[in-house]
Every structure is written in structure tokens, then in C-alpha cells.
Amino acid sequence: MSLDDLAPEAEVQVLPRYLAGPGSDDFQRAWPFPFEKGWSLHRPDDGHRIASSPCLRVQTGFLPDPKSPSSGTWTTTVQQPFGPAHWKATFTGAVPLELLHDVHTELLTLYRADQGRVEDYLPYEDVPAVEGYLPLLTHGWSHTVRKDGKQVFCSPDNAAALWHFYTGGIQGSWLFQAAITDRSPVWKATFTAGTPVPLISAFASFLVEDQPLARAVRDLPVPSTIALHASPTRSIRRPLAVAVAAAVAGTLATGTPAVAADRFGPGYSIPDADGNPGASHIGAYGPPGTLVASARQTY
């Protein structure tokens, strides 16, 4: 089914996740910071937002793009208060808010672990760079090491790439682009030298996660629709094994609830792969046999 056949408000499940777009105009969802515990939130201009840690070492902000309200520039820095940034992460374009949430959650974890050392910049210099890109290597991304001080990781669909400039200071710097085509990238991310490797790992882990993101058709970034795989939410057919597991767990939305016995015998009545209630069964067939009393009771 083509996306052109769906209404703008139709919800679809999108893979790969890095081509899904922001997914919401509630940009504060990207910040898991405890504002009720000393973190501050400022809105100096319309749409412009800045969040700060109580000690002012961590500064993160969002500046919307006036030409595209659904995207903009996200910047996160760690610095001495009012001093230059020790390291900086920048995201531009239609970056998924779920990705920003994951990265900021990891940042908050590092910050809490480091609160007793206010002179630090969360560098984590003892963590090797390989920990940052390992999730890509374990999920089929290609890896090329160049003699000019760069190594490149490309997604299996060639729609995204991560560059690691490993000669650029502490653990090197990083550049990511999504939807590499003859047009401009859908979004980009840059991490300067000194960015904690655990943040890179959280970033890379999001890229390879196989759980689709829910999006309305109208919210998909247009240039990326040539590469993404989107399935209408209501037309997704679960594999039978998934349906069985979901039914037994009580999480399957369609069909009647599982019961302890049915017309087939002891077990559970479940929907089939098409969602028809009571059309399939998991468990034993026929009447129960003699109960055997032992360390393990079985029929």
C-alpha cells in the first residue's frame, strides 16, 4: 500500500526509526529533566526554550525553524557556568523526539552520577570509542576505516551514516546524517570531541532499534518517504506466534479474553492470525489425563 492511498491523519508504524520525523509538536517531551527538583526551563522567545541543570553546567536548548515549525536546532552543552562549552551536541532538522529523549535520559544519568564533582565536564575519557558505535556493528551496519582519520558506518538501507573522526581529540568527534539522497538530509547530528561515549552509545542504540514509531502520515518528513517502510497501524497482521504470546499475556486487543479451557481441551482459546476470536487454541487437546503428583505436576 502506498502512503498516497492513506488519509493525512492515518497513523502508520515507521521503520527505520531515524526517518520517522519528530512525531509531535510538544518538544518538551525530549527533556526528561526533573524540573520540580531544581532544573530550570526558560522561554525567552516564541518557541525558543532552554533547560539548565541546578549548577548551570548542563545547558540544552531548542530553536525552532521559522520555515518549518516541526523541526529546528537542538543544542546540548556542558561547561563551567557562563564559560565556553567543553563539549557540544547539536541536532538539526526533523530529528525524532524519541531519540532526543533517549540521549537526554542518558545525559541525566551521567549528570546524577557526577554531581559530586562540579569541576568535571562528564568526559568519561576511560570509555573507548568502540562502545559508542558497537550497536551499529552488531546490527549489520557497514564499517569502513579511512587513512585520513575517519571511519564511516552506513546503515543496511544506505539511508543513514555515522562518521567518527577519531583523530580529533578526546575519543574524536562524530557526525550523523539521515536520508542520504541527492537532496538535503532529513536531519543531522554533530558531537564535538569530548562528548561522553555513553551518549553516543544511546544515540546509536536508538538508530538500530526495531520497534516502529507511530506517526500520522501528514507528519512524515517528505524527503524520507522514498526510503522508509510504513505500515498502516490497523492493517498490521501479527505473526501467529506473536498473537499467541500476546493473547496468553492478556495484551492482545482483538478477540475474547483467554480462558483456562475451551472446546479443544485444557489450555487457552485465542484469536487466529486474522483476529477471529476463539478460532485457535494453545495448550493440550482432549480431556485431561490422570494427574501425577511429583515435584512437577503434569497431565
Wavefront OBJ file of the C-alpha trace (Angstrom):
o trace
v 0.000 0.000 0.000
v 1.302 3.438 -0.936
v 1.309 6.323 1.506
v -0.611 8.241 -1.162
v -3.550 5.903 -0.520
v -3.826 6.940 3.141
v -5.533 9.939 4.683
v -3.215 12.602 6.166
v -4.393 11.761 9.690
v -3.909 7.998 9.246
v -1.446 6.515 11.711
v 1.409 4.396 10.394
v 4.196 2.385 12.005
v 7.536 3.619 10.696
v 10.892 1.915 10.232
v 13.718 2.782 10.215
v 13.161 4.969 13.227
v 15.612 7.645 12.113
v 13.353 8.559 9.179
v 10.165 8.963 11.220
v 10.424 12.705 11.873
v 9.710 14.473 15.204
v 6.230 12.978 15.624
v 4.903 15.739 17.889
v 4.924 19.486 18.365
v 5.296 19.025 22.124
v 9.044 19.461 22.076
v 9.348 19.365 25.852
v 8.847 15.595 25.539
v 12.501 15.444 24.528
v 13.585 16.563 28.004
v 13.246 14.055 30.876
v 14.808 16.518 33.309
v 13.302 16.864 36.828
v 12.148 20.474 36.635
v 10.444 20.027 40.002
v 13.893 19.354 41.561
v 15.861 22.438 40.600
v 16.188 22.126 36.832
v 15.013 25.323 35.156
v 13.068 25.914 31.947
v 13.234 29.281 30.168
v 11.255 30.540 27.175
v 12.915 33.818 26.164
v 11.294 33.917 22.704
v 8.308 32.396 20.978
v 9.188 28.735 20.532
v 12.733 29.123 21.889
v 13.316 27.012 25.004
v 16.307 26.488 27.283
v 16.715 23.938 30.067
v 19.503 24.125 32.656
v 20.764 21.965 35.489
v 20.745 23.466 39.010
v 24.515 24.026 38.834
v 24.247 25.522 35.311
v 26.853 23.084 33.984
v 24.364 21.412 31.635
v 22.598 23.663 29.132
v 20.244 22.348 26.461
v 18.029 24.370 24.164
v 15.674 24.259 21.185
v 15.399 26.917 18.489
v 12.551 26.260 16.009
v 12.975 26.709 12.297
v 10.657 29.566 11.233
v 10.160 27.895 7.849
v 9.311 24.511 9.363
v 7.760 24.588 12.856
v 8.074 20.795 13.140
v 11.860 20.996 13.132
v 14.657 23.204 14.356
v 18.010 23.075 16.128
v 18.645 21.295 19.418
v 21.884 22.062 21.244
v 23.283 20.466 24.398
v 26.457 21.695 26.052
v 28.398 21.037 29.234
v 30.506 23.913 30.529
v 31.530 25.930 33.531
v 28.752 28.460 34.185
v 28.973 31.287 31.632
v 32.158 29.797 30.185
v 32.865 28.202 26.782
v 31.419 24.774 26.054
v 33.669 21.865 26.928
v 31.708 19.696 24.503
v 28.551 20.174 22.466
v 25.937 18.030 20.735
v 23.769 19.572 18.014
v 20.744 18.132 16.200
v 19.219 19.923 13.209
v 16.161 19.144 11.112
v 13.408 16.580 11.645
v 15.083 14.547 14.405
v 12.720 12.107 16.206
v 11.776 13.368 19.663
v 12.097 9.817 20.994
v 15.781 9.841 20.061
v 16.353 13.145 21.847
v 14.573 11.760 24.894
v 16.864 8.703 24.952
v 20.015 10.819 24.607
v 18.916 13.289 27.281
v 17.938 10.443 29.598
v 21.484 9.092 29.329
v 22.828 12.602 29.888
v 20.748 12.906 33.061
v 22.098 9.552 34.272
v 25.688 10.719 33.727
v 24.955 14.032 35.415
v 23.497 12.383 38.512
v 26.494 10.053 38.764
v 28.847 13.046 38.521
v 27.084 15.574 40.771
v 29.695 15.388 43.496
v 32.443 16.634 41.156
v 31.280 20.023 39.930
v 34.605 20.729 38.246
v 34.062 17.855 35.788
v 32.546 18.047 32.322
v 31.234 14.455 32.157
v 34.026 13.445 29.753
v 34.215 9.709 30.561
v 37.629 9.557 28.970
v 38.155 5.961 30.114
v 35.315 4.655 27.911
v 36.689 3.581 24.492
v 35.025 4.970 21.377
v 34.121 1.462 20.221
v 31.471 1.377 22.944
v 29.727 4.192 21.105
v 29.414 2.533 17.717
v 29.209 -1.092 18.827
v 25.373 -1.176 18.475
v 25.781 -0.371 14.779
v 28.280 -3.163 14.186
v 26.010 -5.716 15.839
v 23.058 -4.717 13.627
v 24.526 -5.017 10.170
v 25.869 -1.510 9.546
v 28.911 -1.469 7.279
v 32.216 -0.192 8.641
v 34.988 1.482 6.670
v 38.205 2.825 8.205
v 39.964 5.518 6.178
v 43.538 6.667 6.317
v 42.521 10.317 6.672
v 41.399 9.841 10.282
v 37.779 8.913 9.662
v 35.748 5.760 9.989
v 32.300 5.523 8.441
v 29.289 3.403 9.404
v 26.453 3.051 6.867
v 23.005 1.620 7.531
v 21.949 -1.510 5.612
v 19.467 0.588 3.588
v 22.123 3.264 2.840
v 19.724 5.904 4.168
v 21.931 6.946 7.095
v 25.591 7.189 8.011
v 27.716 7.975 11.045
v 31.217 9.411 10.689
v 33.740 9.136 13.515
v 36.723 11.481 13.255
v 38.997 9.530 15.548
v 42.000 11.890 15.417
v 40.061 14.933 16.650
v 40.876 14.978 20.372
v 39.335 13.053 23.257
v 37.722 9.995 21.628
v 37.186 12.016 18.465
v 34.155 13.857 17.103
v 31.062 12.489 15.356
v 28.721 13.416 12.501
v 25.454 11.715 11.571
v 23.145 12.235 8.585
v 19.770 10.593 7.911
v 18.294 10.049 4.436
v 21.380 10.391 2.289
v 19.989 11.106 -1.188
v 20.533 13.702 -3.869
v 18.563 16.106 -1.640
v 19.457 17.684 1.684
v 19.495 15.305 4.669
v 16.282 14.993 6.663
v 18.302 15.744 9.789
v 21.865 15.823 11.052
v 23.653 15.450 14.361
v 27.133 16.524 15.395
v 29.059 15.690 18.558
v 32.268 17.559 19.288
v 35.387 15.955 20.741
v 34.895 15.196 24.424
v 31.257 14.147 24.111
v 30.760 11.231 26.540
v 30.835 7.918 24.700
v 27.768 6.652 26.644
v 25.758 9.376 24.888
v 26.974 8.123 21.507
v 26.003 4.605 22.524
v 22.476 5.726 23.492
v 22.232 7.557 20.174
v 23.402 4.545 18.156
v 21.136 2.162 20.080
v 18.103 4.191 19.062
v 19.112 4.058 15.390
v 19.100 0.250 15.296
v 16.054 -0.408 17.494
v 13.496 -2.464 15.522
v 10.404 -1.193 17.362
v 8.467 1.021 14.883
v 7.470 4.569 15.742
v 3.839 5.643 15.361
v 3.333 8.658 13.124
v 0.497 10.368 11.271
v 1.063 10.398 7.511
v 0.981 14.199 7.462
v 3.885 14.325 9.958
v 6.327 12.230 7.927
v 9.323 14.182 6.593
v 8.644 14.315 2.854
v 12.181 13.663 1.526
v 12.474 10.488 3.577
v 9.301 8.814 2.312
v 11.282 7.368 -0.581
v 13.259 5.237 1.866
v 11.132 4.479 4.923
v 8.889 1.451 5.420
v 5.495 2.478 6.798
v 2.601 0.134 7.542
v -0.912 1.312 8.450
v -1.450 0.610 12.135
v -4.816 -1.105 11.722
v -3.760 -3.313 8.848
v -0.739 -4.833 10.548
v -1.127 -8.604 10.745
v 0.703 -10.180 13.638
v 2.525 -13.445 13.075
v 0.681 -16.305 14.765
v 3.431 -16.786 17.346
v 3.165 -13.115 18.332
v -0.617 -13.373 18.536
v -0.362 -16.445 20.767
v 2.105 -14.807 23.124
v 0.059 -11.609 23.280
v -3.176 -13.475 23.925
v -1.772 -15.560 26.738
v -0.274 -12.417 28.288
v -3.641 -10.693 28.015
v -2.284 -7.905 25.810
v -3.946 -8.733 22.515
v -6.587 -6.103 21.795
v -8.731 -8.187 19.475
v -10.746 -11.297 20.304
v -12.115 -12.655 23.543
v -10.007 -12.986 26.717
v -8.010 -16.189 27.141
v -9.704 -18.839 29.272
v -8.368 -21.833 31.175
v -10.169 -24.392 28.985
v -12.185 -24.457 25.780
v -13.835 -26.910 23.359
v -10.411 -28.254 22.357
v -9.334 -29.190 25.866
v -7.208 -27.698 28.667
v -5.489 -24.533 27.572
v -6.500 -21.237 26.061
v -8.841 -20.110 23.339
v -7.129 -17.433 21.254
v -7.789 -15.437 18.084
v -6.187 -16.622 14.876
v -3.739 -14.571 12.808
v -6.652 -12.614 11.283
v -8.098 -11.718 14.691
v -11.087 -14.095 14.614
v -11.955 -14.792 18.278
v -11.814 -18.376 19.535
v -10.598 -19.743 16.200
v -7.345 -21.193 17.530
v -6.036 -22.825 20.681
v -2.902 -23.107 22.738
v -2.460 -25.975 25.184
v -3.378 -29.661 25.347
v -6.107 -31.271 23.238
v -8.772 -33.670 24.547
v -9.869 -34.361 28.132
v -7.321 -34.134 30.948
v -5.419 -37.272 31.844
v -4.525 -38.566 35.278
v -2.814 -36.021 37.490
v 0.650 -37.207 38.505
v 1.775 -35.948 41.901
v 5.503 -35.295 41.952
v 7.918 -32.418 42.087
v 6.342 -31.337 38.816
v 2.640 -31.972 38.277
v 1.627 -32.664 34.705
v -1.345 -34.022 32.767
l 1 2 3 4 5 6 7 8 9 10 11 12 13 14 15 16 17 18 19 20 21 22 23 24 25 26 27 28 29 30 31 32 33 34 35 36 37 38 39 40 41 42 43 44 45 46 47 48 49 50 51 52 53 54 55 56 57 58 59 60 61 62 63 64 65 66 67 68 69 70 71 72 73 74 75 76 77 78 79 80 81 82 83 84 85 86 87 88 89 90 91 92 93 94 95 96 97 98 99 100 101 102 103 104 105 106 107 108 109 110 111 112 113 114 115 116 117 118 119 120 121 122 123 124 125 126 127 128 129 130 131 132 133 134 135 136 137 138 139 140 141 142 143 144 145 146 147 148 149 150 151 152 153 154 155 156 157 158 159 160 161 162 163 164 165 166 167 168 169 170 171 172 173 174 175 176 177 178 179 180 181 182 183 184 185 186 187 188 189 190 191 192 193 194 195 196 197 198 199 200 201 202 203 204 205 206 207 208 209 210 211 212 213 214 215 216 217 218 219 220 221 222 223 224 225 226 227 228 229 230 231 232 233 234 235 236 237 238 239 240 241 242 243 244 245 246 247 248 249 250 251 252 253 254 255 256 257 258 259 260 261 262 263 264 265 266 267 268 269 270 271 272 273 274 275 276 277 278 279 280 281 282 283 284 285 286 287 288 289 290 291 292 293 294 295 296 297 298 299
